[in-house]
Amino acid sequence: MKISAQDEYGLRVLIRIARYDQEEGLSIAQLCEAEGLSQSYMAKVTRTLRMAGFIESTRGPKGGYILAKAPEGIHINQVLQALGGALFDDSFCNAHTGGLRICTNSVDCSVRSLWRIIQVAIDSVLERVTLEDLLGSENNSDNVLQTILEKSIVLPEGSLKS
C-alpha cells in the first residue's frame, strides 16, 4: 500500500493553512514556496481541497486560502477520501482480473478479506483523527494519535461483512 503524493501534500497544505493566523490566508505562491511544489501542482491540490469543502479562497490582492471550517471539524478520513479515495473498495477486485473479464477468485477470496479488514482498521483510526490533532509538534501529535489508536482497536460489530 502506498500513500500518494497528493495525500501527503494535501494534508501538509491543510496543516500549513490551519497554522497561518492571517485572515487573508495563504496564496498559492506562498504555499508553493513553503512546500517546494510547482504552481500547477499546488493549484491541483488546493482545487481538490476547495471542491471538497475543506478550504475556501479569499479575494483581493492579498487573497489566499483559509480553512472552510474549524480544524476540529475536519476529519482526516474525509480529507484522504477527497484526495485519493480508499485503499480498498469493492471495485478494487474488478481492476485486478488478470487477462480475464472477471477475477478467478471473485466468489471466494481470502485476499479480499485481508484488504477489507485493513480498510476497516484504517477507517476506524482515521475517522477519529481531526486536523486539530495534527497541528501540534510531532511529539504532541504522536501522543494524541497513540491515544486515538488505543481507543480504535476495538472493531465495530459486523465490520468484516461485505
Secondary structure, DSSP 8 states (H G I E B T S, - for coil): ----HHHHHHHHHHHHHHH---TT-B-HHHHHHHHT--HHHHHHHHHHHHHTTSEEE--STT--EEESS-GGG-BHHHHHHHHT--S--GGGGGG--TTSSS-TTSSS-HHHHHHHHHHHHHHHHHTT-BGGGGSS-HHHHHHHHHHHHHHH-S--TTTT--
